[in-house]
Amino acid sequence: MSTPRLSAIALGLLAFCISAETVQQISFKSAANSDGESSGSALRFLRQPLVWLGAGIWVVESIAWVQVLQRTPLSLAFPIMTLSYAAVPLAGVLLLGERLSARQVLGAGLIFLGVVCVGLSGA
Protein backbone atom coordinates (compact mmCIF):
# COMPACT_ATOMS: atom_id res chain seq x y z
CA MET A 1 0.00 0.00 0.00
CA SER A 2 1.38 3.42 -0.93
CA THR A 3 1.77 6.26 1.52
CA PRO A 4 -0.81 9.03 0.99
CA ARG A 5 0.64 12.21 -0.48
CA LEU A 6 -0.29 15.77 0.35
CA SER A 7 -0.46 17.97 -2.75
CA ALA A 8 0.46 21.65 -2.66
CA ILE A 9 -3.18 22.57 -3.30
CA ALA A 10 -4.38 20.38 -0.43
CA LEU A 11 -1.70 21.81 1.85
CA GLY A 12 -2.76 25.35 0.97
CA LEU A 13 -6.42 24.49 1.54
CA LEU A 14 -5.57 22.93 4.88
CA ALA A 15 -3.63 26.04 5.91
CA PHE A 16 -6.62 28.13 4.91
CA CYS A 17 -8.98 25.90 6.92
CA ILE A 18 -6.80 26.12 10.03
CA SER A 19 -6.53 29.90 9.67
CA ALA A 20 -10.26 30.27 9.01
CA GLU A 21 -11.12 28.11 12.03
CA THR A 22 -8.88 30.29 14.17
CA VAL A 23 -10.42 33.55 12.94
CA GLN A 24 -13.90 32.08 13.33
CA GLN A 25 -13.33 31.12 16.97
CA ILE A 26 -11.71 34.47 17.80
CA SER A 27 -14.69 36.23 16.19
CA PHE A 28 -17.15 34.24 18.30
CA LYS A 29 -15.15 34.82 21.48
CA SER A 30 -14.83 38.54 20.78
CA ALA A 31 -18.57 38.77 20.17
CA ALA A 32 -19.24 36.92 23.41
CA ASN A 33 -16.89 39.25 25.29
CA SER A 34 -18.52 42.37 23.87
CA ASP A 35 -21.96 41.09 24.88
CA GLY A 36 -21.03 41.90 28.46
CA GLU A 37 -20.67 39.85 31.60
CA SER A 38 -24.41 39.23 31.96
CA SER A 39 -25.90 36.47 29.95
CA GLY A 40 -27.71 38.51 27.33
CA SER A 41 -30.44 37.23 25.12
CA ALA A 42 -29.67 35.12 22.08
CA LEU A 43 -31.18 37.79 19.84
CA ARG A 44 -28.86 40.43 21.27
CA PHE A 45 -25.90 38.13 20.70
CA LEU A 46 -27.00 37.44 17.11
CA ARG A 47 -26.99 41.17 16.40
CA GLN A 48 -23.23 41.22 16.88
CA PRO A 49 -21.37 41.65 13.55
CA LEU A 50 -18.56 39.38 14.77
CA VAL A 51 -21.03 36.50 15.13
CA TRP A 52 -21.96 36.86 11.46
CA LEU A 53 -18.32 37.20 10.47
CA GLY A 54 -17.60 33.91 12.24
CA ALA A 55 -20.62 32.24 10.63
CA GLY A 56 -19.59 33.46 7.18
CA ILE A 57 -16.07 32.19 7.68
CA TRP A 58 -17.49 28.83 8.77
CA VAL A 59 -19.41 28.53 5.46
CA VAL A 60 -16.33 29.31 3.38
CA GLU A 61 -14.17 27.01 5.52
CA SER A 62 -16.67 24.17 5.07
CA ILE A 63 -16.44 24.51 1.30
CA ALA A 64 -12.64 24.51 1.48
CA TRP A 65 -12.71 21.46 3.77
CA VAL A 66 -14.74 19.51 1.20
CA GLN A 67 -12.08 20.45 -1.35
CA VAL A 68 -9.40 19.12 1.01
CA LEU A 69 -11.30 15.85 1.41
CA GLN A 70 -11.55 15.46 -2.35
CA ARG A 71 -7.75 15.63 -2.60
CA THR A 72 -6.52 14.03 0.63
CA PRO A 73 -7.30 10.92 2.67
CA LEU A 74 -9.17 11.73 5.86
CA SER A 75 -6.50 9.83 7.80
CA LEU A 76 -4.03 12.55 6.78
CA ALA A 77 -6.23 15.65 6.51
CA PHE A 78 -8.04 15.41 9.83
CA PRO A 79 -4.97 15.08 12.05
CA ILE A 80 -3.39 18.07 10.30
CA MET A 81 -6.61 20.06 10.83
CA THR A 82 -6.18 19.54 14.58
CA LEU A 83 -3.50 22.23 14.44
CA SER A 84 -6.45 24.54 15.04
CA TYR A 85 -6.52 23.17 18.63
CA ALA A 86 -3.13 24.79 19.11
CA ALA A 87 -3.67 27.83 16.88
CA VAL A 88 -6.91 29.03 18.53
CA PRO A 89 -5.48 29.29 22.07
CA LEU A 90 -2.33 30.94 20.69
CA ALA A 91 -4.51 33.49 18.89
CA GLY A 92 -6.39 33.99 22.15
CA VAL A 93 -3.11 34.91 23.81
CA LEU A 94 -1.94 37.18 21.01
CA LEU A 95 -5.22 38.89 20.14
CA LEU A 96 -7.36 38.73 23.27
CA GLY A 97 -4.73 38.90 25.99
CA GLU A 98 -5.64 35.50 27.40
CA ARG A 99 -3.12 33.41 29.31
CA LEU A 100 -1.98 29.83 28.87
CA SER A 101 -0.62 27.67 31.66
CA ALA A 102 2.59 25.72 31.19
CA ARG A 103 0.52 22.54 30.76
CA GLN A 104 -1.57 24.16 28.04
CA VAL A 105 1.58 25.24 26.21
CA LEU A 106 2.96 21.72 26.56
CA GLY A 107 -0.31 20.29 25.22
CA ALA A 108 -0.24 22.61 22.22
CA GLY A 109 3.36 21.60 21.58
CA LEU A 110 2.42 17.92 21.70
CA ILE A 111 -0.39 18.55 19.22
CA PHE A 112 2.10 20.24 16.92
CA LEU A 113 4.57 17.34 17.21
CA GLY A 114 1.78 14.85 16.53
CA VAL A 115 0.80 16.71 13.39
CA VAL A 116 4.43 16.77 12.25
CA CYS A 117 4.56 12.98 12.68
CA VAL A 118 1.35 12.51 10.70
CA GLY A 119 2.43 15.04 8.07
CA LEU A 120 5.78 13.36 7.57
CA SER A 121 4.03 10.08 6.95
CA GLY A 122 2.26 11.63 3.97
CA ALA A 123 4.63 14.35 2.88
N, C-alpha and C positions, 0 to 999 in steps of 0.2 A: 504494500500500500504506500502511495506517495505522500509526502508531507504537504499539507495545504500551504499555498503561497498567498501572500498578501500583496496585491497589486498597488501601484502608486495611487490609483484612483480610489481604491478601497481605503487605503491609509489616510488619504486626504479627507474622505467622507467620515471616517472614524474620528479624526481630529476635529472636524466640524461638529460632529455629534457630541463629543465630550465637551467642547467649548460651549455649544448651545445649551447643553444640560446645565452647565455651570452658570451661565447667564440667566437661564430660566429660574433656577433655584434662588439665586441672589435677587432676582426681580420679585419673586414671591415673598422672600424674607423681608426685603425692603418695604414692600407693600404692607406686610403684617406689622412691621415696626412703626410705620407711619400711621397705622390705624389706631395707635394709642395703646396704653396699657390695659384699658377696659376691653372686655370682649364685646366689640361692636357687632352690629347686625351683619348678616351675610350680604345684604344688599349694599350696605355702606362699604364693605370690603370690595365688592365687585365693581364699585365705581372708581376704584383706584386704577390709574393708567398702567402702573407696573404689573398689576394682575393680568391685564390684557396683553401687555408685552410678553410676559412669561407664557401665556396661553398661545400666542402667535408663534413664539419660538418653538414651543412644543409641537405645533402642527408641522412646521418646516423640518424640525429635527426628525419627526416620525417618517416623513417622506425620505429624508436622507438615510435613515436607518434601514428602510426597506431596500434602498439602493445598495447599502452595505451588504445586506443579507443576500442580494442577488449575486454578489461578487465574491463572497467570503463564507466559508463554513461557520456556522454558529459556534462551534467549538473553539474557534479562533477569535471571532468578532466579539462575542459577549465578554470573555475575560478582559479583552483590551478596553471595552466600554466601561469596565469597572474603575478605570482611572478617574472617572467622575467622582467616585467615593473619596478620592484623595484631593481632587481639584476643587470640589465645592467647599470643604472646610478651609482649604488654603485661601480661596477667594473670600471667604468669610473673614479671615484674619486680615487680608490685605485691603478689602473694600469696606468692611463693616466694623472693623476694629475688634472683632471677637478674639478670644484667646483659645489656644490649644494646649492641653496638658502634654507632658512628655510621653505618656502612653498613647495619646492620640497621634502625636507626631510619629512615634514608632509604628503604630498601626498603618498610617498613611505610607510610610516607607516600605513596610512589608507588602502592602498592596502594589506599590510601584515595582518592587522586586519580583512579585508574582507575575505581573504583566510582562515584565522583561523576559522572564522564563517562558511564558506562553508565546510571546512575540518571536523570540528566537527560534522556537520550534517551527514557526511558519514563515520565517523571514525569507 
